[in-house]
Amino acid sequence: MQDYLDPRNAEGMPNLADSTFAMDFLISVKSGIRNYGFAITETTNPELRRILTKQLEAALDLHGEISDLMIKNKWLHPYNFKDQYPIDLKGAETAVQIAQMTLFPNDTDRGGMFATPNE
């Protein structure tokens, strides 16, 4: 990809972005589920344990909803590695392409545009 401003290079990007956001959300929810589990086992207060358990159940439900959405949109194939591998590979390749782009000029000297402190 030479010209990242060319609209042709954005083809398929909305779907790729949506799947990336969904995966990030799924990973965050998984982290929250793990943290709720730890918190429940560390507290001795019955009321706090009840509240945390309720939040854990809500997080588990949310995880199911996000997973179902991703499976429905073919962004996630948890039971079929052959279908999931190309999706993960495409995401990794896109990340590498973005990382290799020259997004900023090499020369960042502002040439006196900012005030110079007293010398």
PDB file as gemmi writes it, atoms N, CA and C in Angstrom:
CRYST1    1.000    1.000    1.000  90.00  90.00  90.00 P 1                      
ATOM      1  N   MET A   1       0.861  -1.175   0.000  1.00  0.00           N  
ATOM      2  CA  MET A   1       0.000   0.000   0.000  1.00  0.00           C  
ATOM      3  C   MET A   1       0.901   1.229   0.000  1.00  0.00           C  
ATOM      4  N   GLN A   2       0.890   1.950  -1.102  1.00  0.00           N  
ATOM      5  CA  GLN A   2       1.753   3.122  -1.225  1.00  0.00           C  
ATOM      6  C   GLN A   2       1.045   4.395  -0.760  1.00  0.00           C  
ATOM      7  N   ASP A   3      -0.166   4.586  -1.213  1.00  0.00           N  
ATOM      8  CA  ASP A   3      -0.889   5.820  -0.913  1.00  0.00           C  
ATOM      9  C   ASP A   3      -2.037   5.510   0.030  1.00  0.00           C  
ATOM     10  N   TYR A   4      -1.825   5.724   1.313  1.00  0.00           N  
ATOM     11  CA  TYR A   4      -2.857   5.404   2.297  1.00  0.00           C  
ATOM     12  C   TYR A   4      -4.023   6.378   2.265  1.00  0.00           C  
ATOM     13  N   LEU A   5      -3.890   7.474   1.525  1.00  0.00           N  
ATOM     14  CA  LEU A   5      -5.000   8.414   1.389  1.00  0.00           C  
ATOM     15  C   LEU A   5      -5.925   8.059   0.231  1.00  0.00           C  
ATOM     16  N   ASP A   6      -5.495   7.146  -0.625  1.00  0.00           N  
ATOM     17  CA  ASP A   6      -6.313   6.729  -1.760  1.00  0.00           C  
ATOM     18  C   ASP A   6      -7.514   5.934  -1.238  1.00  0.00           C  
ATOM     19  N   PRO A   7      -8.737   6.364  -1.568  1.00  0.00           N  
ATOM     20  CA  PRO A   7      -9.931   5.672  -1.060  1.00  0.00           C  
ATOM     21  C   PRO A   7      -9.988   4.186  -1.419  1.00  0.00           C  
ATOM     22  N   ARG A   8      -9.325   3.790  -2.524  1.00  0.00           N  
ATOM     23  CA  ARG A   8      -9.333   2.367  -2.893  1.00  0.00           C  
ATOM     24  C   ARG A   8      -8.693   1.501  -1.813  1.00  0.00           C  
ATOM     25  N   ASN A   9      -7.770   2.078  -1.047  1.00  0.00           N  
ATOM     26  CA  ASN A   9      -7.103   1.324   0.004  1.00  0.00           C  
ATOM     27  C   ASN A   9      -7.978   1.156   1.250  1.00  0.00           C  
ATOM     28  N   ALA A  10      -9.108   1.821   1.285  1.00  0.00           N  
ATOM     29  CA  ALA A  10     -10.025   1.696   2.417  1.00  0.00           C  
ATOM     30  C   ALA A  10     -11.100   0.641   2.167  1.00  0.00           C  
ATOM     31  N   GLU A  11     -11.023  -0.018   1.019  1.00  0.00           N  
ATOM     32  CA  GLU A  11     -12.018  -1.039   0.673  1.00  0.00           C  
ATOM     33  C   GLU A  11     -12.004  -2.151   1.722  1.00  0.00           C  
ATOM     34  N   GLY A  12     -13.173  -2.451   2.257  1.00  0.00           N  
ATOM     35  CA  GLY A  12     -13.293  -3.496   3.272  1.00  0.00           C  
ATOM     36  C   GLY A  12     -12.937  -3.039   4.676  1.00  0.00           C  
ATOM     37  N   MET A  13     -12.465  -1.815   4.805  1.00  0.00           N  
ATOM     38  CA  MET A  13     -12.016  -1.329   6.109  1.00  0.00           C  
ATOM     39  C   MET A  13     -13.142  -1.206   7.136  1.00  0.00           C  
ATOM     40  N   PRO A  14     -14.358  -0.750   6.769  1.00  0.00           N  
ATOM     41  CA  PRO A  14     -15.408  -0.690   7.789  1.00  0.00           C  
ATOM     42  C   PRO A  14     -15.688  -2.050   8.431  1.00  0.00           C  
ATOM     43  N   ASN A  15     -15.745  -3.095   7.631  1.00  0.00           N  
ATOM     44  CA  ASN A  15     -16.000  -4.425   8.185  1.00  0.00           C  
ATOM     45  C   ASN A  15     -14.826  -4.881   9.047  1.00  0.00           C  
ATOM     46  N   LEU A  16     -13.620  -4.602   8.592  1.00  0.00           N  
ATOM     47  CA  LEU A  16     -12.431  -4.969   9.364  1.00  0.00           C  
ATOM     48  C   LEU A  16     -12.394  -4.189  10.677  1.00  0.00           C  
ATOM     49  N   ALA A  17     -12.747  -2.916  10.625  1.00  0.00           N  
ATOM     50  CA  ALA A  17     -12.767  -2.105  11.845  1.00  0.00           C  
ATOM     51  C   ALA A  17     -13.834  -2.621  12.808  1.00  0.00           C  
ATOM     52  N   ASP A  18     -15.021  -2.921  12.294  1.00  0.00           N  
ATOM     53  CA  ASP A  18     -16.090  -3.432  13.160  1.00  0.00           C  
ATOM     54  C   ASP A  18     -15.677  -4.724  13.846  1.00  0.00           C  
ATOM     55  N   SER A  19     -15.058  -5.626  13.096  1.00  0.00           N  
ATOM     56  CA  SER A  19     -14.645  -6.897  13.696  1.00  0.00           C  
ATOM     57  C   SER A  19     -13.549  -6.675  14.736  1.00  0.00           C  
ATOM     58  N   THR A  20     -12.673  -5.715  14.485  1.00  0.00           N  
ATOM     59  CA  THR A  20     -11.608  -5.406  15.441  1.00  0.00           C  
ATOM     60  C   THR A  20     -12.179  -4.814  16.723  1.00  0.00           C  
ATOM     61  N   PHE A  21     -13.131  -3.898  16.578  1.00  0.00           N  
ATOM     62  CA  PHE A  21     -13.758  -3.305  17.765  1.00  0.00           C  
ATOM     63  C   PHE A  21     -14.502  -4.365  18.573  1.00  0.00           C  
ATOM     64  N   ALA A  22     -15.195  -5.259  17.865  1.00  0.00           N  
ATOM     65  CA  ALA A  22     -15.932  -6.318  18.545  1.00  0.00           C  
ATOM     66  C   ALA A  22     -14.977  -7.246  19.297  1.00  0.00           C  
ATOM     67  N   MET A  23     -13.854  -7.602  18.680  1.00  0.00           N  
ATOM     68  CA  MET A  23     -12.882  -8.469  19.340  1.00  0.00           C  
ATOM     69  C   MET A  23     -12.278  -7.787  20.559  1.00  0.00           C  
ATOM     70  N   ASP A  24     -11.979  -6.500  20.439  1.00  0.00           N  
ATOM     71  CA  ASP A  24     -11.445  -5.748  21.575  1.00  0.00           C  
ATOM     72  C   ASP A  24     -12.454  -5.721  22.720  1.00  0.00           C  
ATOM     73  N   PHE A  25     -13.725  -5.513  22.380  1.00  0.00           N  
ATOM     74  CA  PHE A  25     -14.793  -5.505  23.379  1.00  0.00           C  
ATOM     75  C   PHE A  25     -14.903  -6.879  24.040  1.00  0.00           C  
ATOM     76  N   LEU A  26     -14.842  -7.937  23.245  1.00  0.00           N  
ATOM     77  CA  LEU A  26     -14.929  -9.298  23.766  1.00  0.00           C  
ATOM     78  C   LEU A  26     -13.778  -9.583  24.736  1.00  0.00           C  
ATOM     79  N   ILE A  27     -12.576  -9.179  24.364  1.00  0.00           N  
ATOM     80  CA  ILE A  27     -11.415  -9.394  25.235  1.00  0.00           C  
ATOM     81  C   ILE A  27     -11.553  -8.605  26.531  1.00  0.00           C  
ATOM     82  N   SER A  28     -12.063  -7.384  26.443  1.00  0.00           N  
ATOM     83  CA  SER A  28     -12.272  -6.574  27.652  1.00  0.00           C  
ATOM     84  C   SER A  28     -13.298  -7.211  28.576  1.00  0.00           C  
ATOM     85  N   VAL A  29     -14.369  -7.734  28.002  1.00  0.00           N  
ATOM     86  CA  VAL A  29     -15.396  -8.391  28.817  1.00  0.00           C  
ATOM     87  C   VAL A  29     -14.816  -9.642  29.473  1.00  0.00           C  
ATOM     88  N   LYS A  30     -14.004 -10.399  28.738  1.00  0.00           N  
ATOM     89  CA  LYS A  30     -13.361 -11.585  29.320  1.00  0.00           C  
ATOM     90  C   LYS A  30     -12.482 -11.195  30.502  1.00  0.00           C  
ATOM     91  N   SER A  31     -11.757 -10.113  30.355  1.00  0.00           N  
ATOM     92  CA  SER A  31     -10.906  -9.637  31.444  1.00  0.00           C  
ATOM     93  C   SER A  31     -11.756  -9.251  32.659  1.00  0.00           C  
ATOM     94  N   GLY A  32     -12.876  -8.597  32.404  1.00  0.00           N  
ATOM     95  CA  GLY A  32     -13.783  -8.231  33.490  1.00  0.00           C  
ATOM     96  C   GLY A  32     -14.347  -9.456  34.191  1.00  0.00           C  
ATOM     97  N   ILE A  33     -14.685 -10.485  33.430  1.00  0.00           N  
ATOM     98  CA  ILE A  33     -15.207 -11.727  34.015  1.00  0.00           C  
ATOM     99  C   ILE A  33     -14.154 -12.339  34.942  1.00  0.00           C  
ATOM    100  N   ARG A  34     -12.937 -12.387  34.472  1.00  0.00           N  
ATOM    101  CA  ARG A  34     -11.849 -12.926  35.305  1.00  0.00           C  
ATOM    102  C   ARG A  34     -11.688 -12.103  36.582  1.00  0.00           C  
ATOM    103  N   ASN A  35     -11.732 -10.785  36.451  1.00  0.00           N  
ATOM    104  CA  ASN A  35     -11.565  -9.914  37.615  1.00  0.00           C  
ATOM    105  C   ASN A  35     -12.716 -10.057  38.609  1.00  0.00           C  
ATOM    106  N   TYR A  36     -13.943 -10.205  38.095  1.00  0.00           N  
ATOM    107  CA  TYR A  36     -15.072 -10.448  39.003  1.00  0.00           C  
ATOM    108  C   TYR A  36     -14.877 -11.750  39.764  1.00  0.00           C  
ATOM    109  N   GLY A  37     -14.410 -12.777  39.074  1.00  0.00           N  
ATOM    110  CA  GLY A  37     -14.160 -14.056  39.734  1.00  0.00           C  
ATOM    111  C   GLY A  37     -13.149 -13.920  40.856  1.00  0.00           C  
ATOM    112  N   PHE A  38     -12.064 -13.210  40.593  1.00  0.00           N  
ATOM    113  CA  PHE A  38     -11.065 -12.978  41.635  1.00  0.00           C  
ATOM    114  C   PHE A  38     -11.662 -12.190  42.794  1.00  0.00           C  
ATOM    115  N   ALA A  39     -12.397 -11.131  42.478  1.00  0.00           N  
ATOM    116  CA  ALA A  39     -12.968 -10.273  43.520  1.00  0.00           C  
ATOM    117  C   ALA A  39     -13.954 -11.047  44.401  1.00  0.00           C  
ATOM    118  N   ILE A  40     -14.758 -11.898  43.786  1.00  0.00           N  
ATOM    119  CA  ILE A  40     -15.733 -12.683  44.553  1.00  0.00           C  
ATOM    120  C   ILE A  40     -15.019 -13.591  45.552  1.00  0.00           C  
ATOM    121  N   THR A  41     -13.922 -14.191  45.136  1.00  0.00           N  
ATOM    122  CA  THR A  41     -13.208 -15.101  46.037  1.00  0.00           C  
ATOM    123  C   THR A  41     -12.415 -14.364  47.106  1.00  0.00           C  
ATOM    124  N   GLU A  42     -12.181 -13.070  46.928  1.00  0.00           N  
ATOM    125  CA  GLU A  42     -11.391 -12.302  47.897  1.00  0.00           C  
ATOM    126  C   GLU A  42     -12.238 -11.563  48.927  1.00  0.00           C  
ATOM    127  N   THR A  43     -13.531 -11.438  48.708  1.00  0.00           N  
ATOM    128  CA  THR A  43     -14.351 -10.675  49.636  1.00  0.00           C  
ATOM    129  C   THR A  43     -15.045 -11.592  50.642  1.00  0.00           C  
ATOM    130  N   THR A  44     -15.227 -11.066  51.848  1.00  0.00           N  
ATOM    131  CA  THR A  44     -15.951 -11.820  52.875  1.00  0.00           C  
ATOM    132  C   THR A  44     -17.311 -11.191  53.162  1.00  0.00           C  
ATOM    133  N   ASN A  45     -17.560 -10.017  52.601  1.00  0.00           N  
ATOM    134  CA  ASN A  45     -18.822  -9.325  52.821  1.00  0.00           C  
ATOM    135  C   ASN A  45     -19.902  -9.956  51.951  1.00  0.00           C  
ATOM    136  N   PRO A  46     -20.957 -10.535  52.566  1.00  0.00           N  
ATOM    137  CA  PRO A  46     -21.988 -11.219  51.780  1.00  0.00           C  
ATOM    138  C   PRO A  46     -22.715 -10.305  50.785  1.00  0.00           C  
ATOM    139  N   GLU A  47     -22.966  -9.063  51.184  1.00  0.00           N  
ATOM    140  CA  GLU A  47     -23.665  -8.130  50.287  1.00  0.00           C  
ATOM    141  C   GLU A  47     -22.789  -7.801  49.070  1.00  0.00           C  
ATOM    142  N   LEU A  48     -21.512  -7.548  49.312  1.00  0.00           N  
ATOM    143  CA  LEU A  48     -20.597  -7.252  48.215  1.00  0.00           C  
ATOM    144  C   LEU A  48     -20.448  -8.476  47.305  1.00  0.00           C  
ATOM    145  N   ARG A  49     -20.381  -9.655  47.902  1.00  0.00           N  
ATOM    146  CA  ARG A  49     -20.276 -10.880  47.103  1.00  0.00           C  
ATOM    147  C   ARG A  49     -21.517 -11.058  46.220  1.00  0.00           C  
ATOM    148  N   ARG A  50     -22.691 -10.733  46.744  1.00  0.00           N  
ATOM    149  CA  ARG A  50     -23.927 -10.827  45.968  1.00  0.00           C  
ATOM    150  C   ARG A  50     -23.913  -9.850  44.802  1.00  0.00           C  
ATOM    151  N   ILE A  51     -23.461  -8.625  45.060  1.00  0.00           N  
ATOM    152  CA  ILE A  51     -23.393  -7.608  44.000  1.00  0.00           C  
ATOM    153  C   ILE A  51     -22.397  -8.030  42.913  1.00  0.00           C  
ATOM    154  N   LEU A  52     -21.227  -8.494  43.334  1.00  0.00           N  
ATOM    155  CA  LEU A  52     -20.215  -8.923  42.366  1.00  0.00           C  
ATOM    156  C   LEU A  52     -20.696 -10.121  41.548  1.00  0.00           C  
ATOM    157  N   THR A  53     -21.405 -11.035  42.200  1.00  0.00           N  
ATOM    158  CA  THR A  53     -21.940 -12.205  41.492  1.00  0.00           C  
ATOM    159  C   THR A  53     -22.959 -11.772  40.444  1.00  0.00           C  
ATOM    160  N   LYS A  54     -23.784 -10.796  40.798  1.00  0.00           N  
ATOM    161  CA  LYS A  54     -24.775 -10.282  39.846  1.00  0.00           C  
ATOM    162  C   LYS A  54     -24.079  -9.621  38.649  1.00  0.00           C  
ATOM    163  N   GLN A  55     -23.015  -8.871  38.921  1.00  0.00           N  
ATOM    164  CA  GLN A  55     -22.271  -8.230  37.838  1.00  0.00           C  
ATOM    165  C   GLN A  55     -21.543  -9.278  36.984  1.00  0.00           C  
ATOM    166  N   LEU A  56     -21.037 -10.336  37.625  1.00  0.00           N  
ATOM    167  CA  LEU A  56     -20.390 -11.419  36.893  1.00  0.00           C  
ATOM    168  C   LEU A  56     -21.384 -12.078  35.941  1.00  0.00           C  
ATOM    169  N   GLU A  57     -22.589 -12.328  36.410  1.00  0.00           N  
ATOM    170  CA  GLU A  57     -23.616 -12.938  35.556  1.00  0.00           C  
ATOM    171  C   GLU A  57     -23.959 -12.040  34.374  1.00  0.00           C  
ATOM    172  N   ALA A  58     -24.039 -10.728  34.622  1.00  0.00           N  
ATOM    173  CA  ALA A  58     -24.316  -9.784  33.527  1.00  0.00           C  
ATOM    174  C   ALA A  58     -23.171  -9.779  32.519  1.00  0.00           C  
ATOM    175  N   ALA A  59     -21.936  -9.845  33.011  1.00  0.00           N  
ATOM    176  CA  ALA A  59     -20.775  -9.877  32.113  1.00  0.00           C  
ATOM    177  C   ALA A  59     -20.755 -11.162  31.288  1.00  0.00           C  
ATOM    178  N   LEU A  60     -21.139 -12.275  31.900  1.00  0.00           N  
ATOM    179  CA  LEU A  60     -21.217 -13.538  31.156  1.00  0.00           C  
ATOM    180  C   LEU A  60     -22.272 -13.462  30.051  1.00  0.00           C  
ATOM    181  N   ASP A  61     -23.407 -12.846  30.373  1.00  0.00           N  
ATOM    182  CA  ASP A  61     -24.449 -12.657  29.349  1.00  0.00           C  
ATOM    183  C   ASP A  61     -23.942 -11.769  28.208  1.00  0.00           C  
ATOM    184  N   LEU A  62     -23.237 -10.690  28.567  1.00  0.00           N  
ATOM    185  CA  LEU A  62     -22.695  -9.782  27.555  1.00  0.00           C  
ATOM    186  C   LEU A  62     -21.673 -10.515  26.681  1.00  0.00           C  
ATOM    187  N   HIS A  63     -20.845 -11.336  27.286  1.00  0.00           N  
ATOM    188  CA  HIS A  63     -19.874 -12.126  26.526  1.00  0.00           C  
ATOM    189  C   HIS A  63     -20.596 -12.999  25.503  1.00  0.00           C  
ATOM    190  N   GLY A  64     -21.682 -13.621  25.920  1.00  0.00           N  
ATOM    191  CA  GLY A  64     -22.460 -14.449  25.001  1.00  0.00           C  
ATOM    192  C   GLY A  64     -23.039 -13.647  23.855  1.00  0.00           C  
ATOM    193  N   GLU A  65     -23.546 -12.460  24.147  1.00  0.00           N  
ATOM    194  CA  GLU A  65     -24.124 -11.610  23.105  1.00  0.00           C  
ATOM    195  C   GLU A  65     -23.069 -11.171  22.089  1.00  0.00           C  
ATOM    196  N   ILE A  66     -21.912 -10.759  22.596  1.00  0.00           N  
ATOM    197  CA  ILE A  66     -20.846 -10.315  21.687  1.00  0.00           C  
ATOM    198  C   ILE A  66     -20.367 -11.494  20.836  1.00  0.00           C  
ATOM    199  N   SER A  67     -20.177 -12.639  21.462  1.00  0.00           N  
ATOM    200  CA  SER A  67     -19.743 -13.835  20.718  1.00  0.00           C  
ATOM    201  C   SER A  67     -20.754 -14.203  19.643  1.00  0.00           C  
ATOM    202  N   ASP A  68     -22.030 -14.190  19.998  1.00  0.00           N  
ATOM    203  CA  ASP A  68     -23.076 -14.512  19.017  1.00  0.00           C  
ATOM    204  C   ASP A  68     -23.055 -13.534  17.842  1.00  0.00           C  
ATOM    205  N   LEU A  69     -22.889 -12.248  18.139  1.00  0.00           N  
ATOM    206  CA  LEU A  69     -22.823 -11.229  17.086  1.00  0.00           C  
ATOM    207  C   LEU A  69     -21.634 -11.494  16.163  1.00  0.00           C  
ATOM    208  N   MET A  70     -20.501 -11.805  16.761  1.00  0.00           N  
ATOM    209  CA  MET A  70     -19.298 -12.037  15.965  1.00  0.00           C  
ATOM    210  C   MET A  70     -19.423 -13.303  15.116  1.00  0.00           C  
ATOM    211  N   ILE A  71     -20.024 -14.323  15.665  1.00  0.00           N  
ATOM    212  CA  ILE A  71     -20.228 -15.566  14.911  1.00  0.00           C  
ATOM    213  C   ILE A  71     -21.207 -15.324  13.764  1.00  0.00           C  
ATOM    214  N   LYS A  72     -22.285 -14.592  14.053  1.00  0.00           N  
ATOM    215  CA  LYS A  72     -23.293 -14.295  13.025  1.00  0.00           C  
ATOM    216  C   LYS A  72     -22.694 -13.513  11.861  1.00  0.00           C  
ATOM    217  N   ASN A  73     -21.795 -12.581  12.175  1.00  0.00           N  
ATOM    218  CA  ASN A  73     -21.165 -11.761  11.138  1.00  0.00           C  
ATOM    219  C   ASN A  73     -19.914 -12.402  10.538  1.00  0.00           C  
ATOM    220  N   LYS A  74     -19.638 -13.636  10.958  1.00  0.00           N  
ATOM    221  CA  LYS A  74     -18.486 -14.396  10.447  1.00  0.00           C  
ATOM    222  C   LYS A  74     -17.153 -13.733  10.783  1.00  0.00           C  
ATOM    223  N   TRP A  75     -17.102 -13.049  11.935  1.00  0.00           N  
ATOM    224  CA  TRP A  75     -15.868 -12.452  12.420  1.00  0.00           C  
ATOM    225  C   TRP A  75     -15.150 -13.404  13.369  1.00  0.00           C  
ATOM    226  N   LEU A  76     -15.868 -14.406  13.853  1.00  0.00           N  
ATOM    227  CA  LEU A  76     -15.316 -15.336  14.837  1.00  0.00           C  
ATOM    228  C   LEU A  76     -15.815 -16.731  14.512  1.00  0.00           C  
ATOM    229  N   HIS A  77     -14.880 -17.650  14.471  1.00  0.00           N  
ATOM    230  CA  HIS A  77     -15.205 -19.059  14.205  1.00  0.00           C  
ATOM    231  C   HIS A  77     -14.576 -19.894  15.323  1.00  0.00           C  
ATOM    232  N   PRO A  78     -15.191 -19.911  16.508  1.00  0.00           N  
ATOM    233  CA  PRO A  78     -14.557 -20.558  17.659  1.00  0.00           C  
ATOM    234  C   PRO A  78     -14.416 -22.072  17.535  1.00  0.00           C  
ATOM    235  N   TYR A  79     -15.162 -22.702  16.642  1.00  0.00           N  
ATOM    236  CA  TYR A  79     -15.130 -24.154  16.526  1.00  0.00           C  
ATOM    237  C   TYR A  79     -14.492 -24.629  15.222  1.00  0.00           C  
ATOM    238  N   ASN A  80     -13.965 -23.693  14.434  1.00  0.00           N  
ATOM    239  CA  ASN A  80     -13.425 -24.084  13.141  1.00  0.00           C  
ATOM    240  C   ASN A  80     -12.138 -23.293  12.866  1.00  0.00           C  
ATOM    241  N   PHE A  81     -11.015 -23.902  13.185  1.00  0.00           N  
ATOM    242  CA  PHE A  81      -9.722 -23.241  13.017  1.00  0.00           C  
ATOM    243  C   PHE A  81      -9.451 -22.883  11.565  1.00  0.00           C  
ATOM    244  N   LYS A  82      -9.863 -23.735  10.639  1.00  0.00           N  
ATOM    245  CA  LYS A  82      -9.599 -23.484   9.216  1.00  0.00           C  
ATOM    246  C   LYS A  82     -10.289 -22.210   8.732  1.00  0.00           C  
ATOM    247  N   ASP A  83     -11.436 -21.875   9.315  1.00  0.00           N  
ATOM    248  CA  ASP A  83     -12.118 -20.634   8.946  1.00  0.00           C  
ATOM    249  C   ASP A  83     -11.576 -19.434   9.727  1.00  0.00           C  
ATOM    250  N   GLN A  84     -11.121 -19.655  10.956  1.00  0.00           N  
ATOM    251  CA  GLN A  84     -10.637 -18.560  11.794  1.00  0.00           C  
ATOM    252  C   GLN A  84      -9.239 -18.099  11.384  1.00  0.00           C  
ATOM    253  N   TYR A  85      -8.391 -19.014  10.977  1.00  0.00           N  
ATOM    254  CA  TYR A  85      -7.006 -18.689  10.659  1.00  0.00           C  
ATOM    255  C   TYR A  85      -6.868 -17.580   9.607  1.00  0.00           C  
ATOM    256  N   PRO A  86      -7.582 -17.645   8.470  1.00  0.00           N  
ATOM    257  CA  PRO A  86      -7.442 -16.554   7.479  1.00  0.00           C  
ATOM    258  C   PRO A  86      -7.870 -15.189   8.029  1.00  0.00           C  
ATOM    259  N   ILE A  87      -8.846 -15.172   8.902  1.00  0.00           N  
ATOM    260  CA  ILE A  87      -9.299 -13.905   9.496  1.00  0.00           C  
ATOM    261  C   ILE A  87      -8.198 -13.327  10.379  1.00  0.00           C  
ATOM    262  N   ASP A  88      -7.595 -14.174  11.216  1.00  0.00           N  
ATOM    263  CA  ASP A  88      -6.518 -13.713  12.093  1.00  0.00           C  
ATOM    264  C   ASP A  88      -5.302 -13.281  11.282  1.00  0.00           C  
ATOM    265  N   LEU A  89      -4.996 -14.026  10.229  1.00  0.00           N  
ATOM    266  CA  LEU A  89      -3.868 -13.685   9.371  1.00  0.00           C  
ATOM    267  C   LEU A  89      -4.088 -12.343   8.686  1.00  0.00           C  
ATOM    268  N   LYS A  90      -5.292 -12.101   8.168  1.00  0.00           N  
ATOM    269  CA  LYS A  90      -5.616 -10.826   7.518  1.00  0.00           C  
ATOM    270  C   LYS A  90      -5.467  -9.665   8.502  1.00  0.00           C  
ATOM    271  N   GLY A  91      -5.932  -9.858   9.727  1.00  0.00           N  
ATOM    272  CA  GLY A  91      -5.786  -8.820  10.745  1.00  0.00           C  
ATOM    273  C   GLY A  91      -4.337  -8.519  11.054  1.00  0.00           C  
ATOM    274  N   ALA A  92      -3.518  -9.559  11.162  1.00  0.00           N  
ATOM    275  CA  ALA A  92      -2.092  -9.367  11.439  1.00  0.00           C  
ATOM    276  C   ALA A  92      -1.400  -8.675  10.272  1.00  0.00           C  
ATOM    277  N   GLU A  93      -1.709  -9.083   9.050  1.00  0.00           N  
ATOM    278  CA  GLU A  93      -1.109  -8.452   7.874  1.00  0.00           C  
ATOM    279  C   GLU A  93      -1.497  -6.982   7.777  1.00  0.00           C  
ATOM    280  N   THR A  94      -2.745  -6.668   8.061  1.00  0.00           N  
ATOM    281  CA  THR A  94      -3.204  -5.275   8.018  1.00  0.00           C  
ATOM    282  C   THR A  94      -2.483  -4.446   9.078  1.00  0.00           C  
ATOM    283  N   ALA A  95      -2.306  -5.004  10.267  1.00  0.00           N  
ATOM    284  CA  ALA A  95      -1.590  -4.289  11.328  1.00  0.00           C  
ATOM    285  C   ALA A  95      -0.150  -3.998  10.912  1.00  0.00           C  
ATOM    286  N   VAL A  96       0.501  -4.955  10.271  1.00  0.00           N  
ATOM    287  CA  VAL A  96       1.873  -4.755   9.804  1.00  0.00           C  
ATOM    288  C   VAL A  96       1.905  -3.684   8.719  1.00  0.00           C  
ATOM    289  N   GLN A  97       0.945  -3.716   7.777  1.00  0.00           N  
ATOM    290  CA  GLN A  97       0.906  -2.697   6.719  1.00  0.00           C  
ATOM    291  C   GLN A  97       0.730  -1.307   7.306  1.00  0.00           C  
ATOM    292  N   ILE A  98      -0.146  -1.183   8.286  1.00  0.00           N  
ATOM    293  CA  ILE A  98      -0.371   0.127   8.913  1.00  0.00           C  
ATOM    294  C   ILE A  98       0.890   0.584   9.635  1.00  0.00           C  
ATOM    295  N   ALA A  99       1.553  -0.343  10.326  1.00  0.00           N  
ATOM    296  CA  ALA A  99       2.775   0.009  11.063  1.00  0.00           C  
ATOM    297  C   ALA A  99       3.891   0.458  10.125  1.00  0.00           C  
ATOM    298  N   GLN A 100       3.894  -0.023   8.893  1.00  0.00           N  
ATOM    299  CA  GLN A 100       4.954   0.330   7.945  1.00  0.00           C  
ATOM    300  C   GLN A 100       4.682   1.629   7.192  1.00  0.00           C  
ATOM    301  N   MET A 101       3.518   2.203   7.366  1.00  0.00           N  
ATOM    302  CA  MET A 101       3.191   3.451   6.669  1.00  0.00           C  
ATOM    303  C   MET A 101       3.979   4.619   7.244  1.00  0.00           C  
ATOM    304  N   THR A 102       4.354   5.533   6.389  1.00  0.00           N  
ATOM    305  CA  THR A 102       4.993   6.768   6.833  1.00  0.00           C  
ATOM    306  C   THR A 102       3.875   7.782   7.040  1.00  0.00           C  
ATOM    307  N   LEU A 103       3.431   7.870   8.264  1.00  0.00           N  
ATOM    308  CA  LEU A 103       2.302   8.753   8.552  1.00  0.00           C  
ATOM    309  C   LEU A 103       2.738  10.171   8.889  1.00  0.00           C  
ATOM    310  N   PHE A 104       3.998  10.327   9.278  1.00  0.00           N  
ATOM    311  CA  PHE A 104       4.499  11.635   9.669  1.00  0.00           C  
ATOM    312  C   PHE A 104       5.810  11.895   8.932  1.00  0.00           C  
ATOM    313  N   PRO A 105       6.111  13.143   8.654  1.00  0.00           N  
ATOM    314  CA  PRO A 105       7.361  13.454   7.949  1.00  0.00           C  
ATOM    315  C   PRO A 105       8.564  13.097   8.827  1.00  0.00           C  
ATOM    316  N   ASN A 106       9.689  12.775   8.165  1.00  0.00           N  
ATOM    317  CA  ASN A 106      10.905  12.460   8.916  1.00  0.00           C  
ATOM    318  C   ASN A 106      11.446  13.684   9.640  1.00  0.00           C  
ATOM    319  N   ASP A 107      11.292  14.840   9.015  1.00  0.00           N  
ATOM    320  CA  ASP A 107      11.792  16.075   9.607  1.00  0.00           C  
ATOM    321  C   ASP A 107      10.659  16.723  10.393  1.00  0.00           C  
ATOM    322  N   THR A 108      10.746  16.682  11.700  1.00  0.00           N  
ATOM    323  CA  THR A 108       9.694  17.283  12.527  1.00  0.00           C  
ATOM    324  C   THR A 108      10.156  18.604  13.148  1.00  0.00           C  
ATOM    325  N   ASP A 109      11.245  19.157  12.645  1.00  0.00           N  
ATOM    326  CA  ASP A 109      11.725  20.438  13.138  1.00  0.00           C  
ATOM    327  C   ASP A 109      10.696  21.511  12.791  1.00  0.00           C  
ATOM    328  N   ARG A 110      10.251  22.211  13.767  1.00  0.00           N  
ATOM    329  CA  ARG A 110       9.208  23.218  13.563  1.00  0.00           C  
ATOM    330  C   ARG A 110       9.768  24.568  13.107  1.00  0.00           C  
ATOM    331  N   GLY A 111      11.066  24.682  13.023  1.00  0.00           N  
ATOM    332  CA  GLY A 111      11.678  25.897  12.461  1.00  0.00           C  
ATOM    333  C   GLY A 111      11.254  27.167  13.169  1.00  0.00           C  
ATOM    334  N   GLY A 112      11.249  27.183  14.466  1.00  0.00           N  
ATOM    335  CA  GLY A 112      10.945  28.390  15.210  1.00  0.00           C  
ATOM    336  C   GLY A 112       9.463  28.675  15.370  1.00  0.00           C  
ATOM    337  N   MET A 113       8.606  27.716  15.118  1.00  0.00           N  
ATOM    338  CA  MET A 113       7.172  27.959  15.251  1.00  0.00           C  
ATOM    339  C   MET A 113       6.740  28.069  16.712  1.00  0.00           C  
ATOM    340  N   PHE A 114       7.572  27.522  17.614  1.00  0.00           N  
ATOM    341  CA  PHE A 114       7.232  27.564  19.034  1.00  0.00           C  
ATOM    342  C   PHE A 114       8.164  28.531  19.742  1.00  0.00           C  
ATOM    343  N   ALA A 115       7.681  29.079  20.806  1.00  0.00           N  
ATOM    344  CA  ALA A 115       8.518  29.997  21.580  1.00  0.00           C  
ATOM    345  C   ALA A 115       9.694  29.230  22.166  1.00  0.00           C  
ATOM    346  N   THR A 116      10.878  29.856  22.127  1.00  0.00           N  
ATOM    347  CA  THR A 116      12.084  29.245  22.690  1.00  0.00           C  
ATOM    348  C   THR A 116      12.258  29.762  24.096  1.00  0.00           C  
ATOM    349  N   PRO A 117      12.486  28.841  25.066  1.00  0.00           N  
ATOM    350  CA  PRO A 117      12.705  29.333  26.444  1.00  0.00           C  
ATOM    351  C   PRO A 117      13.955  30.219  26.514  1.00  0.00           C  
ATOM    352  N   ASN A 118      13.965  31.050  27.513  1.00  0.00           N  
ATOM    353  CA  ASN A 118      15.140  31.944  27.689  1.00  0.00           C  
ATOM    354  C   ASN A 118      16.402  31.087  27.789  1.00  0.00           C  
ATOM    355  N   GLU A 119      17.414  31.479  27.039  1.00  0.00           N  
ATOM    356  CA  GLU A 119      18.666  30.717  27.039  1.00  0.00           C  
ATOM    357  C   GLU A 119      19.699  31.377  27.898  1.00  0.00           C  
TER     358      GLU A 119                                                      
END                                                                             
